[in-house]
Amino acid sequence: MTAELVRGQNHPLSQVRLEIRVSAGTPIVASATLSDADGRARGAEWVAHPGAPTLPGLEVSRQPAADHRLAVDLDAMPEAVHRVNVLLALPAAAGCPARFGAVAAPFVAVTGLDGAEVASYTITGLDAESAVVALELYRRQGGWKVRAVGQGYAGGLAELLTDQGLPEAHRLAGTIDEAVARSLARSVPAPSRRTADGDRTRQTAAPALGPDQGAPACQGTSGPGSQAASAYGPQDARPDHPTGPVDPSAVTRPATPTAGGPVDYSHPARQTPAPPPPAPTAPPVLPGQPAQPVAGDATGWSMDERLYNQVWGMFEDLARTTAAYRSAVDFAESRMEKELDQVLSDPRSRIGGQGDAAREAARARHALLVGQARQALDRDLAQLTAESEVVEPALPPAYARWDNPVWQGYRVPMEIPMALRLGDLRLPESELLRIPMLVRLPLERGLWIDSGRTARPHDGATDSHALRHLAMETAVALAARLLAVYPAGEFAVHVVDPAGSGAQALAPLVRTGVLASPPVPGAAGVTDVLTRLTRRVDLVQMAVRGGAADALPPGLDTAEQLLIVNDFPHGFDDRAVTRLRYLADEGPAVGVHLMMVADREEAAGYGPLLDPLWRSLLRLTPVPDDHLADPWVGHAWTYEPPLVPPGSQVLQQVLTRVAVARTKPA
């Protein structure tokens, strides 16, 4: 099954001998650069282009063509090569297009030798660019992956090659242009056209024809268009992209709608994404009917990013439509009070049938306004509920609830996701609609699971013992999520349990062996763990500030670290409290995170010393509680923790797979 990639998305490669097929509808130049582990091309000998089309494991086309076949052999790539960038450029010749925005969007596909597509990518969003990095093939934990890049350069090949780290980029770009202009490469017959069923190029009304398709060649290119014979070679891509994902916190807030108006889905996070999704198969929307919801219809380069932005869009839409409803209700009540005051202020209407009729009319107008507002709210809630029903099953493990079937097919990931689900959010007007509470990774602040009394009593958890147990279960569920969404060995969990009261809740972590070390009891154990983690923060900070990351001690664990502290402040003296505050303040920036399970009232004995600590942590509760407020419209959101369904074995299964992945050789 073909993976249709969007910008920034990657896909594993299971085959070692591949072809990269390019279809552009107009003559273009295909080249490739090899890069080392630092992402730099070491010289012109690491570039395959029409003047020098073959390198070990790689061969590119010898002259411009509307269609290309680049051949790759991953096993033949030198060990020093970690990335291969597939480059496309418009010929620097008179009569040829000067920018990609004037031609059809290029289509690139990675196929096996049998022609079966593994992954494909349509490079959209180009305008003034005349050169583009189309794809990356890169090494990842002993295997290879492909990533859709689509990074364009208005300065052409010279600017692109400079960005690849080549010292004489402009001279090399001139060499390529000269090779193209003089037709230094041989011509080979063009391959037969694909059938309509197999044609996956862009669907344009009148695609431009290349020289091998009956169109005249651009000036400066002689002979028929060509497609290279087979050769082999990939490329190493970095896991991150120069341009980061959309941050919903930076999105311009839409204006609050008028009462009774429909939800406006046009804010930036919910626009049609730059790489448009595949053509919908749903029937056309009938006039007057709401649009059918689609999972992943927000902006973003990958499906995970698009779902992340879509979830934030749903959160904003729910906040906005609820604010409109509450505003309309407040207006109706103030209007009714004003009308009733007018009735009471007039002695003639204060008594008798006239006054009663006026009061009934005021109440009727109030009921009408409230009913209209509720009708608009219900309509918007129905649309958001339908969207939630589509989005929830499509969420990846990092965003999904524990009861989502995606966990049944869970595999330890190879890359860190952009966000993590910490629970659900809802409002009183929409008790059945839950919005995932997503936070970006790595965590920017610690978590505090409040084991004290909450503002909303919860059946079965009203006594302190039950709340403590639920708080520790919440901490374990969150820690398991973090372990599950990080690649094997890139996240470690430590537990401080001075009195041993969390042993029952910690059992899944202990039994599966995913903890970095057994839970630490007693004051001495607390001191030992805090000393080691504080030392790690100090060493990494010094290395980062001194620009000497390679000078870290050989035995230092570079994985992200999470410290779970149960029953704070039991087992903590003043020095331990100071170190805990230091970890909370300085740790997240260097990969050390804190999760405290504590009752703040019990810690009040330390006085104001701990106030900065509590303020630096994100408070979560083990039972539903309306303690979270958004700074946009000021709603008090009810938070629901991400607990595992009763009787489910999903937590045990996921942690077992995490433990097994850690034992496999890298």
N, C-alpha and C positions, 0 to 999 in steps of 0.2 A: 504494500500500500504506500503511495507516494505521500511524503510530508510536504505540504504546501507552506513554505516558510514566509514569515513576515520579517521586516527589518529587525535585526538583533536576535532573532530566534535561532537556535541550534538544533542539530539532530545527529545522533550517533551513526557511524558508518560501520557496517558489518563486513564489507567487502574490501579487498586490498587493491584490486585492479578495476579502475573506474574510467569513465569518460565524463567530461564536463561539456555539455552541449549549450551553445549560445545561439539565439535567434533574435535578430535585431530589426529586420525589415529594411535595413540600409547598411551599406558597407561600414564596418568598424574594424579596429585593430584589436586583437586579443594578445595579451602578454601575461606574464606571471612573475612574481618575485618570491624568493625564498628568504626566510628570516630565521634567526637563531632564537635561543631561549629568552633573550632580552627584546625580541621583536625588531631587530635591525638587520637589514640586508648588508652583508660584509663587503660587497663590491659589485661591479658590473657583471662578474662571472656568476653571480647569484640571480641574474635576471634572464628569463627566457623571452625572446621577442622575435619579430620577423627576420632580423638580421642574424640572430643566433637562436634558432628555435628549439634546440634540444639541450636538456640538462639531465643528469642522472635521475631517472624516475619521472621525467616530465618532458612533454613536447607540446608546443603551441603551434597555431596556424602561421603560415609563412607570409601571408599578405592579407589585406583587408577583404572581408566578405560579409555578406548578410547573415550567414550561418557558419558556425565554427564547431569543431570537435577537438577538445584538448584532452590528451590522454595522460593518465596518472597511474603510477604503481607505488603504493604506499610502502611496500616492503623494500623497494629499491631506493628510497629516500635516504640520503646520508644521515647519520645519527645527529649531526650538528644542526640539522634542519628541524625546526619545531613548528613552522607555519609556512603555508603557501598562499599568497594573495593572488586571486584571479582578477586581472585588470582589463578593462575595456576602455577604448579611446576612439574618438572620431578622427579620421585622417586629417592631417594638417595640409590640405590641398585645396586649391580653388575648385569651386563647384560642389564641394562636400558640405554637409551641415556643420555649423560652427558650434552648436550646443545640443545636448540631449533633449532639451525641452521642445525642440522643433521636430523630433522624430518619435516614432512609437517606442513605448517603454521596452527596453531589452528584457528578454526572458532567458533565464539560466537554469539548467537542470543537471543534476548529478545522476548518472545512470550506471548500471552494470554493463559488462561487455555484451550482454544479451539485449541491451536497449531498454531494460526495465528501469523506470525512474525510481530513484531512492529519495530524492528531495528536489524541490523546484522553488524558484524565487523570481517574481516579476519586479524589476527595479523601478518603482514609481517615485514620484516626488522630485525628479530632476528638472532643472530649468537652464541656468546659464552654464552648467558644468559641461566640460568637453572630455573629461576622463573620470572614471569611477572604479572603486574597488568593489567588485561584484560579490564575491564569495571568499571565505576563508576556510581552509582545511587545516585543522590544528590537532596536535597531540594532547591527549587528556588521560592521565592515569593508565598509561600503557595502551591506549586505543586512539582512534581518530574520530573527530567530529567535524561537521560542516556547519558554518554559521553564515546567515544572510547578512551582508554588511550594507551595501548601497551607499557608501561614502563617496560623494562627488567632489570634484575639484574644478573650479572655474579657470584655474591657471593651467589646465591640461596636464599632460604627462610629466612635465618638468616639476610642477608643484606636487603632483602625486608621488613621484619618485623621491623628491626631497623629504616628504613626510615619511617615506619608508626608511630614511636614514642613510641614503646613498650619498657619498661625499661629492660625486661629480654628476649630480642628477641632470643638470641642464645639458651637459655634453652627451650623456646617454640618451636623453630624449631626442636630441638632434640626430644621433646615430639611428634611432628607430625611425624617425621621420624620413631620413635619407634612404634607409632600406625599403621603406614603403614606396617612396617616390620613384626609385629606380627599379623596382620590381626585382630585387635581388633573390627572392625566394622562388622555388619551383611552383608550378601550378599543378594541381591534381583535380580530377573530375569531381564535380559536386555530387553529394549523395542524393539519392532519390528522395522526393518529398514524402513526408509522413502523411498517413491517411487522416481523414477528418477526425476520426475517433482518437487518434493518437496525437493530434496537433494540440499542443498546450501553450502555443504562443498567445500573445495578447489578442483580444477580440476587437479589432479595429475595422471600421467600415471599408477603408481602402488602404491596406498596408503598403508601405513603400517596398519596392523591389530592389534587390541587390543585383550585381552584375551577373551572378549565376542564375538569376531568375528572370532574365529577359530585360533588365533595365540597364541603361548605359552606365559604365563605370565612372567614378569620380575622376576628375583630372588628376594626374599624378599617380594613378594606379593602372597598370597595364595588365592585359590578360584577363581571363575569366576569374570569377570569384573562386575561392578555394576553401577547402576544409582539410585540416591537418589529418595525417594518418595517426595511428595510435602511438602513444608513449605514456609515461606514467609519472605522477608526483603530486603531493598535497601541500598544505600550508598550515601553520600554527597560528591560531587566533587567541587573543587575550579574552578572558571571560567577561570583561567589561567593555563598554563602548564609549568612545569619546564624549558622547552626549548622553547625559543621564536620563532616567525616566521622569515622567511628569510627576511633580509633587502636588497632590491635591491641596495641601495647605497653602500653596502659592497661587492657586486658581482664583481669578477675580470672582468675587461673590456676586451672584445675580441679584437683582432687585427683588424684594419681597413682592409676590404677586398680589393683585387685587383680590378681594374676597370673591369667591365663586369662580375664579378663573382656573383653567386647567394647569397642570404641572408643566412648566417650560423645560423641555429636554434639550435646550440648545446651548447650555453653558459649556465652556471649553472642554471639560473632562468627558463630555458625552457627544462630541462631534464625531463625524465620520472619520475614522483613523486615516493617517497619511497613506499607509499601505492598505487599500480598501479590502474588506473581507471578500471571500468568494461570493459569486452571484447567488442571492438567496433563492431557495427552492420553494419557499412558502408562497401561497397564492397572493396576488396583489391585494393591497388594502382597499376595502370598499369605502366610498365617501362617507364621512361621518363616523367611521370606526377607528379605534385607536390602533397604532402600529403594533404589529406582532413583535414581542420582545425576542431578542437574539443574544445569546451569551457571547461576550467579548466584543460588543459593538462600540466600545470607547476607544480613545486614542491609545497608541502604544506600539512598540516594535515587536513585542512578543505577546503570545496569548496570555501569559501570566500577568504582564503589565496591563494589558487591556482589561482583564478581569479585575485587577486591583483598582484601576481607575473607574471601572463600571460600578464596583461596590461603593466607592466613595461618592460617585454620582447618585446612587440610590440613597445613601445617607443624607446627602444634601437635599435631594428631592423630598424625602420624608420630613426633614426638618423644615423645609420651606412650606410645604403644603399644610403641615400642622400649625406653623406660625400663622399662615393665612386664615386657617379655621379659627384659631384662638382669637386673632384680631377681629374677625367678623363677629364672633360671639361677644367679645367685650364691647364692640360697637353697638350690637343689638341691646345688650343689657344697659349700657349708659343711655341709649336713646329711650328705652322703656322707663328708666328711672326719671329722666327729664320730663317725659310726657306725664308720668304719674305725679311728679311734683307740680306741674302746671295745673293738673286737675285738682290737687289738694289746695293749691294756693288761691283758687277761685271759690269764694263762699257759695256761689250759686250752683256749682257742680259738685260741691263737697258731699251733699246728701241727695238722696232721691235717685230716680232712674237715670237721669242724665249723667251723673257721676259714675254710676255702675257701667253704663254703656261706654263711656270714655276709657275707663280702666280695662274693660274687656277688649276694646279696640287696640289699646296699647299692648296688651299681652298677646293679642293675635298677631300684630305686626312683629313683635319680638319672636314669636314662634315661627313666623314665616321666614324671617332673616336667618334664624338659627337653622331651620330646616334646609334652606338653600345652601348655607355654608356646609352643613353636614353632607348634603348630596354631593357637593363638589369634592369634599374630602373623601367620601366613600369611592367616588369615581377614580380619584388619584390613587387611593390605597389599593383598589382593585388592579390598576395598571402596575403598580409597584409589586403587588403580590404575585401577579403573573410573571413579572420579570424575575422575581426571586425564585420562583419555581423552576425557571429555566436556568438561571445562573448557578444556583446551589449545586445541582448535580454535576455541573461542568467545572467546579473549582478543583484546583490541584490540592494535594495533601496539606500543604502549608496553610491553605485558606479554608479547608473543609472541616466540618464537624466530625466527631469521632464516629457517628453513625452513617457517614457518607460511604457508599460502596467503594470509593476510590482507595480507601485504606485496605480493602481486601486484596488489592493487587499491588500493594505498596512495595517499592524497591528503594534501597538507599540511594539518594540522589548523587550526582556527580558535581553539582554546582549549588551554591547557596541561593535560595529564593530571595525575592526582593522584600517579602513581608511575611508576617506570621499572624495567625488568628488567635486572639487572646480571649475570645468569648463572643457574646451576642449583645446587641443593643436594641431596645424597643422603647416606645412611648405609650402613655396611657391610652391615647386615642387609637392605637393600633396594636393591641395585645397579641395578635396572631402573627404580625409581621416582624421578623427578626432580621437585623442588618449585621453582617459579620463585622466584628471590631478588629481591624487589621492595623498592625504597627510595623514600621520598616525595620529591616535587619541590616546590620547588627543592631541590637538594642542600644538606644541612646541613653536610657536611664534604667535604674533597677526597678524591681517589682516588690510591692508589699501586699501580702495576702493577709487581710485583717481577720484575725480569729476572734475578735471581740464582738460585742452586740452590734447589730445593724439597726438601721432606722425602720426596716420592715421585718417584723417577725416572720420566721419561716417554720412551717409545720415540720416537726421531727428534728429540728435543729435549734430549739430555743434555749437549751441549757449549754453551759460553757464547754462541757466535755464534747458534745456533739459538734459544736462549732469548731473546736480545735481540730477534731478529726477531719471534718469536711475541708477546713483550710489546708491541712497537709495533703489531702487527696487532690485538691486544686493545684497545689504546688507541684505534685508529682505529675499530674496530667500536663501541665505547662512545660515542665522539664523534659518529659517524654517527647513532646512536640518539637522542642528545640533539638533534641538529640536526633529525631527522625528526619528533620529537614536539612540538616547539615551533612556534607559528605563524610564518609567513614573516617574517624580519627580527627576530625576538625572541630569537635566540640566535646568538652569534658565537664562532668558534673561532680562537685564535692558537696558533702552534706555534713553539717554540724548539728548534732542532736544531743545536747549535754545530758538531759535526763532520760533519753531513750524513749520518750513518749510517742515518737512518730514511727516506731518500728513497723506497726501494722500497715500504715499507709505507704511506707517506703518499700514494702516487700517486693513489688514488681521491679523496681530498680535494682534491688539487691539480688534477687533470684536470677535475673538475666545477666548479671555481671556487667552492666553498662556504666556503673559508677567508676570514677577514677580510682577510688579507694573506699573501703567500708565506711559507713557513717561514723563520725568521730564523736565519742562521748566525753564528758568531763571537761573541766576548765583547762587541763593540760592539753587535751586534744584541740580545743578551741584556739589556744595560743599557737600551737604548731601550724594549723591550717592558715590562720591569719598571717603568721610570719612568712610562710612560703608564698602566699598570694601577694602580699605586700612587696616582697622582694622581687617577684616577677614584674609587678607594675613598675617598680623603680628601674629595673634593668631595661625593660622595653622603652620606657620614657627616655632614658639616657641614650639608648641606641638610636631612637628616632630623632631626638634633638641633635645628636652628634653626627647624624648621617652615616652611622656605622652599624647597620642592621646585621651585617655578616659577622659582627664581633660578639654576638650573643653566645653564652655558654653552650657547648654542644648538647648537653642534656636538657636544655630548657624546652618545655612543652610549648610550642607556638600555637596550639589550638586555642579557640575561644574557651574561656573558663566561666563556669557558673557556680556560685556558692549559695547553697540553700541553708538558711539559718532557721532552726525551729526553736520555738519557745523562748525567743529573746525577751528579757535580758538574762535568763538563767545561764550561769556559767561564764558571764562576762564581767571582768573587772574594768576599771577605768581605762587601762592601757588597751585592752581588747576593744572597748567601745571606740576609742580614738582611731584604731586601725580600721574598724568597720566603717567609720565615717570616711576615712581616707579612700577605702575601696569604692564606696558609693560615689564619691566625687571624682576620683581620678581613674578608676578602673575601666569604665565603658570605653574610653578613648583608646585604650590599649588592649581591649579584648578580655577584660575581667568584669563579670556582671554579678549583681547581687539580687537574691530573692529571699525576702524575710517573711517568715510566718510568725506573726506576733499580735498581741493585743496592746494597743497603744496605751490604754488606761493602766495596764499593769506596768508598763515602762515609764509611767509618769514619775516614778520615784527618782529617776535621774534628773528630774527638773527640765529646764529649758535647754539643757545640753544636747538633747536628741532632736529638738525641733527641726534644725536644718536637715537632719537625716530623713525624717518623715516627709519633709517637703520635697526632697530630691527624688523620692520614689513614687511610682505610679500605684495608687491604692486600688486593689481589687478585692472583691468579697467572695466568700465561698457559697453564698446564697444570693438570690436576686436582690438587688438594692439600687435605689435611684440616687446614687451619689456622684455620678459623672455628669458634668455640664459642658456644653460646647460654647466657645466664645463668640459664635456667630449670632445665633438668635437666643441663646441663654436657656435652652431646654434642659431639664433634668432628665437624663436618659437612664433607664433601668438597665443595669449590667447583669448579665447571666454568665456564670463561669462555664468553661469548656469541660465539664465532667464527662467521664465515660459512662454510657448507658449501663444501668444495673444488669449484671449477668453477662456483659459482653467480654469477650476474650481479645478484643482488638488491641488493647494496650500491650498485653503480654506478647501477642504475635509480632507487633511492630518492634518492640524492644528486643525480642529474640533475633529478628533480622538485622537490627542494628549491631547487636553483639557479634553475630556471625560475620558481618561485613568487616568488623574490626580485626578479626583473626586472619582474614585473607591477606596474602602478600600484596604489597602495593604494586 
